[in-house]
Amino acid sequence: MQNRSSSTFVSPTYINGLKAGFPIALGYLVVSFTFGMTACLSGFTIFEAVFMSMSNVTSAGQFAGMNLLIAGTKYTELLLTVGIINIRYLLMSTALSQKIPLGMPLYQQLIMAFGVTDETFTVASVEVETVTFSYFMGLITLPYLGWSAGTFFGSLMDNFLSPSMQSSAAIALYCMFIALVVPPMKHQRNIRKVVFVTMFIRLMMLILPIVNQISAGYSIIIAACIGALYGAYTDSKQKMEVI
């Protein structure tokens, strides 16, 4: 009998995942390069910087965690802050769990959860109807390697780039995310609605009194939840009308 785990990494779905994850890996390589340089310039060793990337795979959370560690913040505050920043992954994982096959082993679900990022979630949500373990492993393989390798090389090259060039590299992740969201917006009306509703809610939370006192992290989460609920409501309503 063929070994099931070994077949995962040679199946056509795994190869398709690799192809889908290649552009993400290129973007991660640039952003993590910046993280590696910043970490070493701040006093972290190469091992510490690379270990942080290999165990987290989260840009905003890692930069925030690094800054808090430098400031000597207590671990409880560090965990709380990074947890709030990364709470969006809970929402993403919950949504993605609706697309995985029934009966998937728990250990496979945990491995997939570790690989959920903004970009891998977006690609998995848009590209395939059912997110299999094999496909998702292919999708996260190159981004994970790119994130780790970029941190390593950035740690080595921290003294060769000017501060302005280091700062400019940080926008690559956001440009890549916009590039992932815009194409499906062109073809799916519901996605456009969700994006515009979320943007509107976020704008109102910046303008209106009282609610503009809410921190940026919480306001983004609230706006995203409202947008997601609106999208789920309109999608279910359309399906009921069709039935």
Secondary structure, DSSP 8 states (H G I E B T S, - for coil): ---HHHHHTTSHHHHHHHHHHHHHHHHHHHHHHHHHHHHHHTT--HHHHHHHHHHH--HHHHHHHHHHHHTT--HHHHHHHHHHHTTHHHHHHHHHGGGS-TT--HHHHHHHHHT--HHHHHHHHHH-SS--HHHHHHHHHHHHHHHHHHHHHHHHSTTTS-HHHHHHGGGHHHHHHHHHHHHHHHH-HHHHHHHHHHHHHHHHHHHSTTGGGS-HHHHHHHHHHHHHHHHHHHHHHHHHHH-
